[in-house]
Amino acid sequence: MGVRFAFTGGREGWIRTLLTAVGVGLGVALLLLTTALPNVLSARHEREQARRDYTYDYTPKPPADDTLVIADLDSTYHGDDVRGRLVQPDGPRAPVPPGLRTFPAVGDMVVSPALKKLLESDDGALLRERLPYRITGTIGESGLIGSHELAYYAGVDGLAAKIDPPNVARISAFGEPHPFAEEAADPVLLLLVLVVFAVLLMPVAVFVATAVRFGGERRDRRLAALRLIGSDSRMVRRIAAGEALAGALLGLVLGTLFFLAGRQIAGTAEVFRVSVFPSYLNPSPALAVLVAVAVPMAAVLVTLFALRGVVIEPLGVVRTARPARRRLWWRLLLPAGGLALLYPMLGQGRENGDFNQYMVTCGVLLLLVGVTALLPWVVEAVVARLHSGGVAWQLAVRRLQLSSGSAARMVNGIAVAVAGAIALQMLFTGVDADYTKATGQDVTRAQMEVSVPDGVPMARVTRELGATKGVRKVVALSEGNLGERRMSADLNAQVTVGDCAALREVATLPSCREGDVFALRGSDYDDNMQKLTGFRTLFLDPADGEEDTESTPVAWTVPRGLKQAQTRLDMTGVKRGGFLVTPAALPAKGAATVHGHVFLGLDPSVPDAQEYVRNTAARIDPLADPMTWSATVESGRFASIRTGLFVGAACVLALIGVSLLVSQLEQLRERRKLLSALVAFGTRRRTLSMSVLWQTAIPIALGLGLAAVVGLTLGTVLLKMTGTSVSVDWVSVLSMTGVGAGVVLLVTLLSLPPLVRLMRPDGLRTE
């Protein structure tokens, strides 16, 4: 009978069932998306492994008909990574990269669909200058890790002469032949993952539980009518459970459709620079079955739980009388239980063993569930003490006093989300320093560095980079190694080559002119300098041993009257040692033994200065490697978890907004006759609109206040667990709270047009 009421109850029944199904369906879609996340991560990792082309074998592989010379030309364009490879097959059986059918010819390139679209647009004008190749095809899905990845393979000639592993190497197969052993799990990162999943999924569960209670007051009135014709109390509860089950099953169907549609949309979207292919989003079968069983079961249990305090009699629903005061003691047990589960792990940090996954998950969930249990009591206790005010205020307060539970249910999800977000923000901020290390690079003296390939004249590099738009300072330095004999030198020292202006960036010079040589003092590793200055002849790039045929040591006569210089912190944060040499003092063949680096100061008023530098470097030599400097570098795994949090939070926020809108529309529909009666009596529409706004604003303010308290408590406990000092970033707390309030405000504004349509006297008509 409950299922029949859901589907054959006329227009009212259909609308009620549809609203429930939409609310449940949105939650189911997000749950299915979550169950697909492990497969997404696994698929991206497998694709990345399958196309891996690095080799750390520094003994060059001999050319054969099944080998390929490949060069890494990874770059950046407007903040997006560009994966580039130059290829030169040695023979007809050379391994073809994943996603390609054949190798591109010399001067041609095969690009990803996203890169092709960018190069054909006006936004890709600067990137086109960097890639002077003709597009002849696109990379297939098997060669990409995401639909928006920018990647290309370009065919070139003469690459074999530039082999220098790992950036330029000869390989015989793609993929990782010797996978590295998995790193030991970092307990703090594991804790972050567990908390992220708990925080993101809890609001979804709250919204599913809220959606199955749509139309609760009308349902109870129908059940009273059934009692009048002979149904007993058990029977009406079974009927209510059947009606909720029908809405939940329809929600499963809609949720599956929403997920399939979202799966296709995901292939065209990019969130926080992360993109996927639809084929990645395949939910784990076991987890999908769990969702299919848990959602209908939860719908039935929530419905029966909601009816526990409702007496449905033949002459009406006794709930319309003054409700009994809510009890506080059992509501406090939930957060207290959560704290009790987390307490044994306080101070454990990352040195004292792993955190218990089950205790962490259950503890966090109990604290967040505590928000949903405490909020109805808080709303009831506060609104019972609100009285005087304008007409709109009094209408809103009286409505909240009569049905504070409905108002609390509507904002439960947003309160849980904000509480979890505050806790996570505190945790990420607290441990950020552990996963962010200083690079030592002085970004006030240089903002980019270009590594110059061997054989490229430094004079040309300096000249062309100095003439590049947006470059205001160029410091060109070449580095090499000196030893006291040609092979197996016992005494070694660094040699730095540059003009006087460049050498002053690394040392304090007494005076300098072309042809000078300086011995550095004050370095942390200049023990060999005293001995080396006693030799009259030193050798640049000494060989490691008899078998080393790659090195060609060059003899260098140490000039008499060697000048002394005091080292200073250079731009890379290092105090150099060894010798400083101006280019004129270097032997004729010495330039081939040193490796060039150019440090660039950029003009911040030129927005694309970095892109101009990258284009100039590519024009000088495709293998020139421009790098953007930063004062700090972040752990990749930590950054991945935080990116996953941002992507998940964006999805949950979207769900929160849509679900809140559905919930608001359902409540307005429930009050249609009441609103029409008030308008018929002459109440102004502006007054009613303000009353609806107050009905939303008061519970939201209370909910966000409670969320801030619980979030700060949970964040403090989590920081204590990681052994991190507790500090509160109030700006982040206020921003998280503001985002929650902003979502609710937007939903309220979107619900005003339907409200205006409902405020008509003809809404009193009854069929």
C-alpha positions in Angstrom: 0.0 0.0 0.0 2.9 2.4 0.8 4.4 1.8 -2.7 1.0 2.4 -4.3 0.5 5.6 -2.4 3.9 6.8 -3.7 3.1 6.1 -7.3 -0.7 6.3 -7.6 -1.5 9.1 -5.0 -2.3 11.6 -7.7 -0.4 14.8 -8.5 0.5 15.4 -4.8 1.9 11.9 -4.5 3.9 12.1 -7.6 5.5 15.4 -6.7 6.3 14.2 -3.2 7.9 11.0 -4.6 9.8 12.8 -7.3 11.3 15.3 -4.8 12.3 12.5 -2.6 13.8 10.6 -5.5 15.7 13.6 -6.8 17.2 14.3 -3.3 18.1 10.6 -2.9 19.3 10.4 -6.5 21.8 13.3 -6.1 23.2 11.6 -3.0 23.4 8.2 -4.8 25.2 9.8 -7.7 27.9 11.3 -5.5 28.2 8.0 -3.6 28.8 6.2 -6.8 31.3 8.8 -7.9 33.1 8.2 -4.6 33.1 4.4 -5.1 34.8 5.1 -8.5 37.6 7.2 -7.1 39.9 4.2 -6.3 39.6 3.1 -9.9 40.3 6.7 -11.1 43.5 6.8 -9.2 44.5 3.3 -10.3 43.7 4.0 -14.0 45.7 7.3 -14.0 48.7 5.5 -12.3 48.6 2.6 -14.8 48.5 5.0 -17.8 51.4 6.9 -16.4 53.4 3.7 -15.8 52.6 2.3 -19.2 54.1 5.3 -21.0 57.1 5.8 -18.8 60.2 6.4 -20.8 62.9 7.4 -18.3 66.0 5.3 -17.9 68.5 5.7 -15.2 71.1 3.4 -16.9 73.9 5.9 -17.6 75.7 3.3 -19.9 74.3 4.2 -23.3 72.4 1.4 -25.0 73.7 0.6 -28.5 71.4 1.4 -31.4 69.4 -1.5 -32.8 66.3 -2.0 -35.0 64.2 -2.2 -31.9 65.4 0.9 -30.1 64.2 4.5 -29.9 66.0 7.7 -28.9 63.6 9.9 -26.9 64.0 13.3 -25.2 62.0 14.8 -22.4 60.8 18.3 -23.2 58.2 18.8 -20.5 57.2 22.5 -20.2 54.6 24.8 -18.8 52.2 27.2 -20.5 50.2 29.7 -18.5 50.4 27.4 -15.4 49.4 24.2 -17.2 51.9 21.4 -17.6 52.8 20.4 -21.2 54.2 16.9 -21.7 56.6 17.0 -24.6 58.7 14.3 -26.2 61.1 14.3 -29.2 61.5 10.9 -30.8 63.9 9.4 -33.3 63.5 5.6 -34.0 66.6 3.6 -34.7 64.9 0.9 -36.7 61.6 -0.4 -37.9 60.8 -2.3 -34.7 61.3 0.7 -32.4 58.7 0.8 -29.6 55.7 3.0 -30.5 54.5 5.2 -27.6 51.1 4.3 -26.2 48.3 6.2 -28.0 50.3 6.4 -31.3 50.0 4.1 -34.3 53.2 5.3 -36.0 56.0 7.7 -35.3 55.6 11.2 -36.5 58.0 12.1 -39.4 60.8 14.6 -38.9 59.2 18.0 -38.5 55.8 16.6 -37.7 54.1 16.1 -34.3 51.2 14.1 -32.9 49.3 16.0 -30.2 46.6 15.4 -27.6 43.1 16.7 -28.5 43.3 19.3 -25.7 46.7 20.6 -27.0 45.4 20.7 -30.6 42.4 22.8 -29.5 44.7 25.1 -27.6 47.1 25.6 -30.5 44.2 26.3 -32.9 42.9 29.0 -30.5 44.1 32.6 -30.0 45.2 31.6 -26.4 47.8 29.3 -27.9 49.7 31.9 -30.0 52.8 32.0 -27.7 52.8 28.2 -27.4 52.7 27.8 -31.2 56.0 29.7 -31.4 57.6 27.1 -29.1 56.4 24.1 -31.1 57.5 24.7 -34.7 56.1 21.3 -35.9 53.2 20.4 -38.2 50.3 18.6 -36.6 49.6 15.3 -38.3 47.5 13.4 -35.8 46.2 13.1 -32.3 47.3 10.9 -29.4 44.8 8.2 -28.4 43.2 7.9 -25.0 45.6 5.1 -24.0 48.5 7.5 -24.2 47.0 10.2 -21.9 46.1 10.3 -18.2 43.3 12.9 -18.6 41.0 14.4 -21.2 42.5 17.9 -20.8 46.2 16.8 -20.7 48.5 18.8 -23.0 50.9 16.4 -24.6 52.8 15.9 -27.9 55.3 13.7 -29.6 57.5 15.4 -32.3 59.8 13.7 -34.8 63.3 15.0 -35.1 66.7 14.0 -36.5 70.2 14.1 -35.0 68.9 13.2 -31.5 71.2 10.2 -31.0 74.3 12.5 -30.8 72.7 14.3 -27.8 72.1 11.2 -25.5 72.4 12.3 -21.9 70.3 10.1 -19.6 67.8 10.4 -18.1 66.5 13.4 -20.1 67.8 12.1 -23.5 68.1 8.3 -23.7 67.8 5.3 -25.9 65.1 2.8 -24.8 63.8 -0.5 -26.2 60.3 -0.5 -24.5 57.9 1.8 -22.7 56.8 1.2 -19.2 58.6 0.9 -15.9 60.8 -2.3 -16.2 61.9 -2.2 -12.5 59.1 -0.6 -10.5 60.3 1.1 -7.4 59.2 -0.4 -4.0 56.2 1.3 -2.5 57.1 4.0 0.0 56.1 3.2 3.6 52.8 4.8 4.3 53.0 8.1 6.1 50.7 7.9 9.1 49.8 11.6 8.8 49.0 11.4 5.1 46.9 8.3 5.8 45.0 10.3 8.5 44.4 13.1 6.0 42.9 10.6 3.5 40.6 9.0 6.1 39.4 12.4 7.4 38.9 13.7 3.8 36.6 10.8 2.9 34.7 11.0 6.2 34.1 14.7 5.8 33.1 14.5 2.2 30.7 11.6 2.6 29.0 12.6 5.8 27.0 15.5 4.2 25.9 13.2 1.5 24.5 10.7 4.0 22.8 13.6 5.8 21.1 14.8 2.6 19.9 11.3 1.7 18.4 10.9 5.2 16.7 14.3 4.8 15.4 13.6 1.4 13.4 10.5 2.5 11.5 12.7 5.0 10.2 15.1 2.4 6.4 15.6 2.8 6.4 14.1 6.3 3.5 16.2 7.6 1.2 15.4 4.8 2.1 11.7 5.0 1.2 11.6 8.7 -2.2 13.2 8.0 -2.8 10.5 5.4 -1.8 7.8 7.9 -4.3 9.2 10.3 -7.0 8.7 7.7 -5.9 5.1 7.4 -6.2 4.7 11.1 -9.8 6.0 10.9 -10.7 3.1 8.5 -9.1 0.4 10.6 -5.3 0.3 10.3 -3.4 -0.3 13.5 -0.2 1.6 14.5 2.1 -1.1 13.2 0.4 -1.2 9.9 0.7 2.6 9.3 4.4 2.4 10.1 4.9 -0.4 7.5 2.9 1.7 5.0 5.1 4.7 5.7 8.2 2.5 5.3 6.9 1.2 2.0 6.3 4.7 0.7 9.9 5.8 1.7 11.3 2.6 0.2 9.5 3.4 -3.1 11.0 6.9 -3.2 14.5 5.5 -2.3 14.3 2.9 -5.1 13.3 5.5 -7.6 16.1 7.6 -6.2 18.5 4.7 -6.9 17.4 4.7 -10.6 17.7 8.5 -10.9 21.0 8.4 -9.1 22.3 5.9 -11.6 21.2 8.1 -14.5 22.7 11.2 -12.8 25.9 9.3 -12.4 26.0 8.1 -16.0 25.3 11.6 -17.2 27.9 13.1 -14.9 30.4 10.4 -16.0 30.2 11.7 -19.6 30.3 15.3 -18.5 33.4 14.5 -16.4 35.3 13.7 -19.6 34.9 17.2 -20.8 35.5 19.0 -17.4 38.6 20.0 -15.6 38.6 20.8 -11.8 41.7 22.2 -10.2 43.7 21.2 -13.3 42.7 17.5 -12.9 40.8 15.8 -15.7 39.7 12.2 -16.3 38.2 10.0 -19.0 34.7 8.6 -18.6 36.2 5.1 -18.7 38.0 5.8 -15.5 34.7 6.3 -13.5 33.8 2.7 -13.1 32.5 2.1 -9.5 33.8 -0.9 -7.6 31.1 -3.6 -8.0 31.2 -4.4 -4.2 30.9 -0.8 -3.2 28.1 -0.1 -5.8 26.2 -3.1 -4.4 26.7 -1.7 -0.9 25.2 1.7 -2.0 22.3 -0.1 -3.6 21.5 -2.0 -0.4 22.3 0.7 2.1 20.3 3.6 0.6 16.9 1.8 0.7 17.6 0.4 4.1 18.6 3.8 5.4 15.3 5.2 4.0 13.2 2.7 5.9 15.2 3.1 9.2 15.1 6.9 9.0 11.3 6.9 8.4 10.7 4.5 11.3 13.0 6.6 13.5 11.1 9.8 12.6 7.8 8.2 13.5 9.0 7.1 17.0 7.7 10.3 18.6 4.6 10.8 16.5 1.2 9.4 17.7 -1.0 8.9 14.7 -4.6 8.5 15.8 -7.8 8.2 13.8 -8.7 11.9 14.6 -5.4 13.4 13.7 -1.7 13.6 14.4 -0.9 14.4 18.0 2.4 16.1 16.9 0.4 19.2 16.2 0.1 19.8 19.9 2.9 21.5 21.8 5.8 19.0 21.3 7.8 17.6 24.2 11.1 19.2 24.9 14.1 17.5 23.2 16.5 15.8 25.6 20.1 16.8 25.5 21.9 14.0 27.3 21.9 11.4 24.6 22.8 14.0 22.0 26.0 14.7 23.9 27.0 11.0 23.9 27.7 11.1 20.1 30.5 13.7 20.1 31.7 12.4 23.5 32.0 8.9 22.0 33.9 10.4 19.0 36.4 12.1 21.3 36.8 8.9 23.3 37.8 7.0 20.2 40.3 9.6 19.1 41.8 10.2 22.6 44.1 7.1 22.6 45.9 8.4 19.5 46.7 11.9 20.8 50.4 12.8 20.5 51.2 9.8 18.3 52.6 11.9 15.4 54.2 10.0 12.6 57.0 8.3 14.7 54.8 6.3 17.1 53.1 3.9 14.7 50.1 4.1 12.4 46.8 5.5 13.4 44.0 3.0 13.8 41.9 3.5 10.7 38.7 2.3 12.1 38.9 4.3 15.3 39.8 7.4 13.3 37.0 7.0 10.9 34.4 6.2 13.6 35.6 9.0 15.8 35.4 11.6 13.1 32.0 10.3 12.0 30.6 10.4 15.5 31.7 14.0 16.0 30.1 15.0 12.7 26.9 13.1 13.4 26.9 14.9 16.7 26.3 18.1 14.8 23.1 16.6 13.3 21.9 15.5 16.7 22.7 18.7 18.6 21.4 21.1 16.0 17.6 20.4 16.5 18.1 20.9 20.2 20.0 24.1 19.7 17.4 25.5 17.3 14.5 24.6 19.6 16.2 26.0 22.7 17.0 29.3 20.9 13.8 29.9 19.0 11.7 29.2 22.1 13.2 32.4 23.6 12.6 34.6 20.6 9.5 36.8 20.7 9.2 40.5 19.9 9.9 41.9 16.5 8.3 42.9 13.2 5.5 40.9 11.5 7.9 39.0 9.2 10.1 38.1 12.2 7.1 36.9 14.3 5.8 34.8 11.4 9.2 33.2 11.0 9.8 32.6 14.7 6.3 31.1 15.2 6.9 28.8 12.3 10.2 27.7 13.7 8.7 27.2 17.2 6.1 24.9 15.6 8.5 22.9 13.4 12.1 23.5 14.5 12.9 19.9 13.5 12.2 20.6 9.8 14.3 23.7 9.8 17.2 22.0 11.5 17.0 19.1 9.0 17.3 21.5 6.1 20.6 23.0 7.4 22.1 19.8 8.9 24.0 19.0 5.8 25.6 22.4 5.4 26.5 22.5 9.1 28.2 19.1 8.8 30.1 20.2 5.7 31.3 23.4 7.3 32.4 21.6 10.5 34.4 19.1 8.5 35.9 21.8 6.3 37.1 23.8 9.3 38.7 20.8 10.9 40.4 19.8 7.6 41.6 23.3 7.0 43.1 23.4 10.5 44.8 20.0 9.9 46.2 20.9 6.4 47.5 24.3 7.7 49.0 22.6 10.8 51.0 19.9 8.9 51.7 22.0 5.8 55.2 23.0 7.1 56.1 19.3 7.3 55.4 18.8 3.6 56.7 22.1 2.3 60.5 22.5 2.1 62.5 25.6 1.3 64.4 25.3 -2.0 67.1 27.8 -1.1 66.4 29.7 -4.3 66.5 33.5 -3.8 63.5 34.6 -5.9 64.4 38.2 -5.2 67.6 37.9 -7.3 66.3 35.5 -10.0 62.9 34.1 -11.0 64.0 31.6 -13.7 66.9 29.4 -14.6 67.8 27.9 -18.0 70.0 24.9 -18.2 72.0 25.1 -21.4 72.8 21.9 -23.4 76.4 21.0 -24.0 77.8 22.5 -27.2 75.7 25.6 -27.2 77.8 28.8 -27.0 77.1 30.7 -23.8 77.6 34.0 -25.5 74.7 33.4 -27.9 72.5 32.2 -25.0 73.3 35.3 -23.0 72.7 37.6 -25.9 69.4 36.1 -27.0 67.9 35.7 -23.5 69.0 39.3 -22.7 67.1 40.6 -25.7 63.9 38.6 -24.7 60.9 40.7 -23.8 60.4 40.8 -20.0 64.0 39.9 -19.1 65.8 42.7 -17.2 68.8 40.8 -15.7 70.9 37.9 -17.1 73.6 36.0 -15.0 75.4 33.4 -17.0 77.5 30.9 -15.1 79.1 27.6 -16.3 80.1 24.9 -13.8 82.6 22.1 -14.0 85.0 20.0 -11.9 88.8 20.2 -11.4 91.2 17.5 -10.3 94.9 17.1 -9.8 95.3 14.3 -12.4 93.5 13.1 -15.5 92.0 10.0 -14.0 90.8 9.0 -10.6 91.7 12.3 -9.0 91.9 12.3 -5.2 91.5 16.1 -4.9 88.5 17.7 -6.6 87.1 21.2 -6.6 84.4 23.1 -8.3 85.1 25.6 -11.1 82.7 28.4 -12.0 83.1 30.3 -15.2 81.5 33.7 -15.9 82.1 37.3 -16.6 82.9 39.7 -13.8 79.3 40.8 -13.2 78.2 37.2 -13.0 81.0 36.2 -10.7 80.1 39.0 -8.3 76.8 37.2 -7.7 78.6 34.3 -6.1 81.6 36.0 -4.4 83.0 39.3 -3.1 85.7 40.2 -5.5 88.6 42.6 -4.7 88.7 43.7 -8.4 88.0 41.9 -11.6 88.8 42.1 -15.3 88.7 39.6 -18.1 91.4 37.0 -17.7 91.3 36.9 -13.9 91.1 33.7 -11.8 90.1 33.6 -8.1 90.4 31.0 -5.4 87.4 31.0 -3.1 87.5 31.1 0.6 84.8 30.7 3.2 83.0 27.7 1.6 81.7 24.8 3.7 83.7 22.4 1.5 87.0 24.0 0.5 89.3 21.6 2.4 91.0 20.6 -0.9 91.6 24.2 -2.1 94.8 24.7 0.0 96.3 21.6 -1.6 95.1 22.2 -5.1 96.5 25.7 -5.3 100.0 24.1 -4.9 99.7 22.3 -8.3 100.8 24.2 -11.4 98.6 22.0 -13.7 95.0 20.9 -13.0 92.6 18.9 -15.2 89.1 20.0 -16.1 86.5 17.2 -16.1 88.9 14.4 -14.8 87.9 10.8 -15.8 86.6 8.4 -13.2 88.7 5.5 -14.2 90.5 3.7 -17.0 87.3 2.4 -18.5 85.8 5.9 -18.7 86.0 6.9 -22.4 83.3 9.6 -22.2 85.4 12.1 -20.3 88.1 14.1 -22.2 90.1 15.8 -19.4 91.6 19.2 -20.4 94.8 20.4 -18.9 94.7 23.9 -17.3 97.7 25.8 -16.1 97.0 27.5 -12.8 98.1 31.2 -13.3 100.6 32.7 -11.0 99.5 35.4 -8.5 96.1 33.7 -8.0 93.7 36.2 -6.5 91.7 35.4 -3.4 87.9 36.0 -3.1 85.4 35.6 -0.3 82.4 33.4 -1.2 78.8 34.5 -0.5 75.4 33.0 -0.8 74.6 32.7 -4.4 71.1 32.7 -5.9 70.6 29.0 -5.3 71.3 29.4 -1.6 74.7 27.8 -1.7 78.2 29.1 -0.7 80.3 27.9 -3.6 83.9 26.7 -3.3 86.7 26.1 -5.7 87.8 28.5 -8.5 86.2 31.4 -10.2 87.4 31.8 -13.8 86.6 34.5 -16.4 86.1 33.1 -19.9 89.5 34.4 -21.2 91.4 32.4 -18.6 89.8 29.1 -19.7 91.8 26.8 -22.0 90.6 26.7 -25.6 88.9 23.3 -25.2 87.7 24.0 -21.7 84.3 25.3 -22.7 83.3 21.8 -23.6 83.9 20.5 -20.1 81.6 22.9 -18.2 77.8 23.0 -18.2 76.0 26.3 -18.5 73.2 27.8 -16.4 71.6 31.2 -17.0 69.8 32.9 -14.2 67.2 35.4 -15.2 65.5 38.4 -13.4 62.1 39.1 -14.9 60.1 42.3 -15.2 56.9 41.7 -13.1 55.0 44.2 -15.3 55.2 41.9 -18.3 52.5 39.3 -17.8 53.9 36.6 -20.2 57.6 37.1 -19.5 58.0 33.4 -18.5 56.5 32.3 -21.8 58.8 34.6 -23.8 61.8 33.1 -22.0 60.6 29.5 -22.7 60.1 30.4 -26.4 63.6 31.9 -26.7 65.1 28.9 -24.9 63.3 26.5 -27.3 64.6 28.6 -30.3 68.2 28.4 -29.1 68.0 24.7 -28.6 64.9 22.4 -28.0 66.8 20.6 -25.2 67.4 23.9 -23.2 65.5 23.5 -20.0 63.9 26.6 -18.5 62.7 26.3 -14.9 60.6 28.7 -12.8 61.9 29.3 -9.4 60.0 29.2 -6.2 61.0 29.7 -2.6 59.4 26.4 -1.5 58.5 23.0 -2.9 55.6 20.9 -1.7 55.4 17.1 -1.3 53.6 15.6 -4.4 51.5 13.1 -2.3 50.4 15.9 0.1 49.5 18.1 -2.8 47.6 15.2 -4.5 45.5 14.7 -1.3 44.7 18.4 -1.0 43.8 18.5 -4.7 41.5 15.5 -4.2 39.9 17.4 -1.2 39.3 20.5 -3.4 37.7 18.4 -6.2 35.5 16.4 -3.7 34.5 19.6 -1.9 33.4 21.2 -5.2 31.2 18.2 -5.9 29.8 18.2 -2.4 29.1 21.9 -2.5 27.2 21.5 -5.7 25.2 18.6 -4.1 24.5 20.8 -1.1 23.3 23.7 -3.2 20.9 21.6 -5.3 19.7 19.5 -2.4 19.0 22.6 -0.3 17.0 24.0 -3.2 14.9 20.9 -3.5 14.4 20.9 0.2 13.3 24.5 0.2 10.9 24.0 -2.6 9.4 21.0 -0.8 8.8 23.1 2.3 7.3 25.9 0.3 5.0 23.4 -1.4 3.9 22.1 2.0 2.9 25.6 3.1 1.2 26.6 -0.1 -2.3 26.9 1.5 -1.0 28.7 4.5 0.8 31.2 2.3 -2.3 31.7 0.2 -4.5 32.2 3.3 -2.1 34.9 4.6 -2.2 36.7 1.2 -6.0 36.5 1.2 -6.1 38.2 4.6 -4.0 41.0 3.2 -0.4 40.1 4.2 2.1 41.9 2.0 4.2 39.6 -0.2 7.3 41.4 0.9 6.5 40.5 4.5 6.1 36.9 3.6 9.3 36.8 1.6 11.2 38.3 4.5 9.6 35.7 6.9 10.8 32.9 4.6 14.3 34.5 4.6 14.3 34.7 8.4 13.1 31.1 8.6 16.2 30.1 6.7 18.7 32.6 8.2 18.0 31.8 11.9 18.7 28.0 11.7 21.6 28.7 9.4 23.2 31.1 11.8 22.8 28.6 14.7 24.0 25.7 12.5 27.1 27.5 11.3 27.9 28.6 14.9 27.6 25.0 16.1 29.6 23.8 13.1 32.4 26.3 14.0 32.6 24.9 17.6 32.6 21.2 16.5 35.0 22.0 13.6 37.5 23.7 15.9 37.2 20.9 18.4 37.8 18.2 15.8 40.6 20.2 14.2 42.3 20.6 17.6 42.1 16.9 18.3 43.5 16.0 14.9 46.4 18.4 15.3 47.1 16.9 18.7 47.1 13.4 17.1 49.7 14.5 14.6 51.9 16.0 17.3 51.5 19.4 15.8 51.1 22.6 17.8 47.5 23.9 17.7 46.9 27.2 15.9 43.7 28.5 14.4 43.6 30.3 11.1 40.6 32.5 11.8 40.6 33.8 8.3 40.1 30.2 7.0 37.4 29.5 9.6 35.5 32.6 8.7 35.9 31.9 4.9 34.6 28.3 5.4 31.6 29.6 7.3 31.1 32.3 4.7 31.0 29.8 1.9 28.3 27.8 3.8 26.3 31.0 4.4 26.8 32.0 0.7 25.4 28.7 -0.6 22.3 29.1 1.6 21.8 32.7 0.6 22.0 31.7 -3.1 19.5 28.9 -2.6 17.1 31.3 -0.8 17.3 33.8 -3.6 16.6 31.0 -6.2 13.5 29.9 -4.2 12.0 33.4 -4.2 10.4 33.2 -7.7 8.5 29.9 -6.8 7.5 31.6 -3.5 5.9 34.5 -5.4 3.9 32.1 -7.6 2.7 30.3 -4.5 1.5 33.5 -2.8 -1.8 33.7 -4.6 -5.3 33.5 -3.2 -6.3 30.8 -5.7 -3.9 28.5 -3.9 -6.8 27.9 -1.5 -8.8 26.1 -4.1 -9.3 22.4 -3.3 -10.4 19.6 -5.5 
